[in-house]
Amino acid sequence: MSANILSRTTPRTLPGRHSNFLRDAAPHSSVQATEKPSPIVSDRRAHQAQQPPILRSHPDPDVSVDIVHHANAVSEFTKKDILPSTHLGDKGRLKRPGRNGEFKERGSLLHSPRTSVPSAKQKTWNRWQQLELKKDRARYNKKVKDTRPQNVRADLYIPTVVTVGQFARLLNVRLGTLQRKMVQAGMRDEIPYDYVLTSDYAALLAEEFGRNPIINDEAAFDLYPPPPHPTPHLLPLRPPVVTIMGHVDHGKTTLLDTLRSSSVAASEAGGITQHIGAFCVPVTSPSDSGLDATYTNNTSDERLITFLDTPGHAAFSAMRARGTSVTDIVILVVAADDGVMPQTLEVIDLVNREKDRGNVGMVVAINKVDKEAANVAKTKQALLAANVSLEEYGGDVPCVEVSGLTGRGLPDLIETLALMADVMDLRAERDCSAVGYVLESKVQKGLGPVATVLVSRGILTPGTPLLAGTSISSTRMLLSSFSQPLLSAGPGTPVLVTGWKSLPAAGDEVLASNEADIKRAKANRLRKKSTDEVLQDVEALNAMRKADREKSPADEQTQSKGEGGKRELKIVVKGDVSGSVEALVGALEGTGNHLAGVRIVSTGVGDVTESDIMMAKSVDAMVVAFSVSIPRSIQSIASQNGVVVHMSDIIYRVMDHIQDCVVSMLPCTYETKVVGEATVIQLFDIHMKGKITKKIAGCRVGNGVVEKTCTARVIREGQVIHEGTLRTLRHLKKEVTEVGKGTECGINLLDFDDLHEGDMVQMVKTIEIPGKL
Ligand SMILES: Nc1nc2c(ncn2[C@@H]2O[C@H](COP(=O)(O)OP(=O)(O)OP(=O)(O)O)[C@@H](O)[C@H]2O)c(=O)[nH]1
């Protein structure tokens, strides 16, 4: 039996799905076209018009009808050919019967649900066609795969950060597939689509998916110090770097002052040292100093010891710790009249820790021995108790008695230092590229940004390009600690370097190289810094998103309350040198408690500028100017903009002021205090113009003072029955403001006219108690 299947199935075989299998199954076609072309192929397939006819035989032997599909014919075959004209509307859409039996044009013919229901046979056929199609595709994919070169992984450029959702798109895999792979790789139990991946993570995953990850590794280039010399014992000797440490006012600066015969102590604000000073002290005669002539550093035959003067104030602990890391010998100054103090113990701890890491020696200088109150023996005992094993008690720490003021014992101290340096055998390479450390940096008038650099290896000469952190310098000038221009600075010499493009930070390693490498390394360090910042943000972002997901509405409420609860004093800090700014920030940041505290919004070295004021105004902050000047014009800009500026040269004064500011921000507590008590003895009526207008209670003050301005409580049988204010307070016939203990008075209350004999009138004051830190 042969019939045209189109004539039977056309109305039910319109969907595109049917058309697809007809097209895709072309290789199996074997039967000739005998009928009109199929109308079931959508116009989208019209581009296949150039293809040869596609023939298909039905697998069902009962349906021996041939299907002919010719793309050209499709466009010719319209709905009009298969539907009566009464069923089609003006727009060619299928009409549906309405309520009154008329046909109305509604949906598209092609999407009519009534026309797309295939028969059972048709379904079987469709299924069979799909299976065939699958097989074809598998065969094709295998063929393509076989022809591809083996073991070639496609490159995948990995961004610095990427979310899981974006990375799935980059890999061209489903999000679920990527998430499963991440779980298999043991990354996390649950990975949301917005979880941010770092490039390292993403690279590992890309490999899992058979891709070749490419990360931008340009930032890998950097400058490093030259490798250590293979035979250090053959290198030339260098001057020892000596740091003087000790408790505040134990005489460190005076000691150095005497050593270099200048008067630094006199010029210090507030009498305390506030930033690292580095000085090279020439020791003129070997007999005076005891130094070997090998400690020469320059062309002349002068011998040198490099001294670093570090501040003693607790806020400078960080700077002091940095001081020891470049130091060979620490002189621990202990005042003989004061003994071992907290910062003396701190230095002992610091030196012990440094000793464990490397080669740091310690000499104890018992200072101020010229004073009457000096007790050297007691000081030594206290040092022993603090685990300082002095030489005279069988230990290894030399102890010298000195007076910084009179110079007594200083040759002994220098001799001891020389001996220790000899034993330590301090040598450094001179013919390698220069390496050093920034001890201090500041902006100096006429010179711009300058840095005190302690050279540790090589010889630094003017014109050498330098890199410290992300600051570069052309080394325009080298100045000695006595402000003399130098032609070179060798190992162990502190030197002032000018020509910096920006201020390097104290503690930065200084490296010399050629200009091109320095610029490249700087660019890479900056890039690395910004990448690190981004990566830090990534962690914070992931944590925040996780917290957001896990947060319940109740939590949200508590958190916002907490955040809103803490008050902040925002501060812009400007200081003379970076070390002072760092120390000040460290000291101020700890001020406050959970209710109010300090937030440093910006820091900088140099004078206060208009932009500092504007920045403070924009964030509602105050400006702390430490050891820097504020021009009048800037002061007036600050007052015009309502920005508070606090100027000081002394760190503890700044700390005290900021603490007061924070205290004033703390919420006050209120306390009620009973200031007086009076008992009602008798009630009187006051007649005015023949009428009773007022009831006055005649009372006796039993305790304290009854003040008219206080709140009055009426207590009857132990219960407070009224609380209000006094209308009248009289003594005899006079209106008074207060009545003392034991005195009788007349009381009339505002809005209360029901006083009884025996009632107690208690006067209460509300006292505001300021917050405490
Ligand atoms: N009598 C006497 N007084 C001294 C001696 N050394 C220092 N002084 C006095 O002690 C005080 C503090 O001296 P500084 O040299 O400023 O002390 P410092 O340890 O450098 O103090 P900071 O800079 O605050 O760490 C000054 O008044 C000095 O004059 C000394 O050997 N004998």
PDBQT file of the ligand as one rigid body, heavy atoms in Angstrom, charges set to zero:
ROOT
HETATM    1  N1  LIG A 801      74.397  64.615  85.283  1.00  0.00    +0.000 N 
HETATM    2  C1  LIG A 801      74.274  64.087  84.091  1.00  0.00    +0.000 A 
HETATM    3  N2  LIG A 801      73.225  64.387  83.346  1.00  0.00    +0.000 NA
HETATM    4  C2  LIG A 801      73.098  63.816  82.123  1.00  0.00    +0.000 A 
HETATM    5  C3  LIG A 801      74.066  62.920  81.638  1.00  0.00    +0.000 A 
HETATM    6  N3  LIG A 801      73.678  62.515  80.399  1.00  0.00    +0.000 NA
HETATM    7  C4  LIG A 801      72.522  63.154  80.144  1.00  0.00    +0.000 A 
HETATM    8  N4  LIG A 801      72.179  63.930  81.168  1.00  0.00    +0.000 N 
HETATM    9  C5  LIG A 801      70.969  64.762  81.254  1.00  0.00    +0.000 C 
HETATM   10  O1  LIG A 801      69.836  63.917  81.164  1.00  0.00    +0.000 OA
HETATM   11  C6  LIG A 801      68.814  64.557  80.415  1.00  0.00    +0.000 C 
HETATM   12  C7  LIG A 801      68.365  63.677  79.247  1.00  0.00    +0.000 C 
HETATM   13  O2  LIG A 801      69.413  63.555  78.354  1.00  0.00    +0.000 OA
HETATM   14  P1  LIG A 801      69.200  63.093  76.817  1.00  0.00    +0.000 P 
HETATM   15  O3  LIG A 801      70.540  62.919  76.256  1.00  0.00    +0.000 OA
HETATM   16  O4  LIG A 801      68.270  63.997  76.118  1.00  0.00    +0.000 OA
HETATM   17  O5  LIG A 801      68.506  61.724  77.080  1.00  0.00    +0.000 OA
HETATM   18  P2  LIG A 801      67.988  60.700  75.961  1.00  0.00    +0.000 P 
HETATM   19  O6  LIG A 801      68.150  59.345  76.532  1.00  0.00    +0.000 OA
HETATM   20  O7  LIG A 801      68.627  60.984  74.667  1.00  0.00    +0.000 OA
HETATM   21  O8  LIG A 801      66.438  61.068  75.933  1.00  0.00    +0.000 OA
HETATM   22  P3  LIG A 801      65.410  60.793  74.770  1.00  0.00    +0.000 P 
HETATM   23  O9  LIG A 801      65.869  61.581  73.605  1.00  0.00    +0.000 OA
HETATM   24  O10 LIG A 801      64.132  61.263  75.335  1.00  0.00    +0.000 OA
HETATM   25  O11 LIG A 801      65.389  59.327  74.528  1.00  0.00    +0.000 OA
HETATM   26  C8  LIG A 801      69.396  65.889  79.963  1.00  0.00    +0.000 C 
HETATM   27  O12 LIG A 801      68.947  66.887  80.807  1.00  0.00    +0.000 OA
HETATM   28  C9  LIG A 801      70.869  65.715  80.092  1.00  0.00    +0.000 C 
HETATM   29  O13 LIG A 801      71.517  66.911  80.367  1.00  0.00    +0.000 OA
HETATM   30  C10 LIG A 801      75.184  62.618  82.462  1.00  0.00    +0.000 A 
HETATM   31  O14 LIG A 801      76.075  61.856  82.137  1.00  0.00    +0.000 OA
HETATM   32  N5  LIG A 801      75.221  63.236  83.681  1.00  0.00    +0.000 N 
ENDROOT
TORSDOF 0
